[in-house]
Amino acid sequence: MEQLRIRIVGHVQGVFFRAFVRDSAIQLGLKGVVRNESVGSVEVVVQGEKDKLQRLVALCRGGPPLALVDKVEVSKEKVEKVFGNFKME
């Protein structure tokens, strides 16, 4: 299992981006959390198999129809805590 931290920058709040990520992650069988950041971006901490994580990153580059993604930052992290499911905060 791997863990990624994904930060999505652009017009990504108020356009159902978190719900899009949550639904996509659940469909892919991933665990983690998605939340809005105070600076207007969206942050995702996600765990799972490498190929499924890369699929989620690709989906984040597009986002839901109303989103306008300017940048997606991805960093690999050490798994310190295993998430039980995928939730939206």
N, C-alpha and C positions, 0 to 999 in steps of 0.2 A: 504494500500500500504506500502511496505517495501523497504528499500534501502540497497544495499550491495556494498562494495568496494572489488574487487577481484584483486589480484596481481598474475600473472603467471610468474614463473621463469623457465629458461631453454633455450633451443634453440627455441625461440619463435618470433624472429624478422627476417624478410626476408623470411618467410615461409607461408605468407598469414594468419597469426593468427588473425590479426585485422579484416580482411574481414570475416573470419570464425565466429568470435564472433558477428560481426555486423549482418550477415545473420541469425545466430542462434537466436539472440535476437529479430530481427524483426519477424521471424517466430513464436516465442513464444509470441509475443505481448508485449515485454518489451521496456522500454524507458531508455536512458542514453547515455554513451559515452565510447569509447575504444580508447586508445592511447599507443604509445610506450613510454617507460621511458628511460632516458639517460643511465641507468645502464644495459640495455639490456633486461629488463623485459617488460611485457605488463600490463597495468592497466585498469580496467573496473569499472565504476561507473554505477550501474544499478538499476532501480526501477520497481516494479511490484508485482504480487501476489507471496506469499511464495513458492508455489509448482513450479511455473515457474522459479523463481530465483534459486531454488535448481537444476532444470533440467539444467539451463545454467552453474551452477558450475560444474555439472557432465560432461557436454560437454567440459568445459575448462580443465578438468583433462586429457582428451585425446587429444583434439586439432585436427587440420588438419593433413593429412598424413605426411608432411615433418617436423612437429614439434616434439620436444622432451621435454616434460614437466617434470621438476624436482620437482617442488613444486607449490602448489596453496594455497595462503593465503586469507582467507575470513574474513571480519569484517562487522558487521551490523552497519549502521549509521542512524542518525536522518535525516529525509527528510526535507531539508530546502528550496529546490528549486525543482519544478516539471519539469522534462524534457518534451519537446513536442514530441520528436521522439527519434530514436537511431541513433547516428552518429559516424563516424570514424574520428579521428584527426591524 
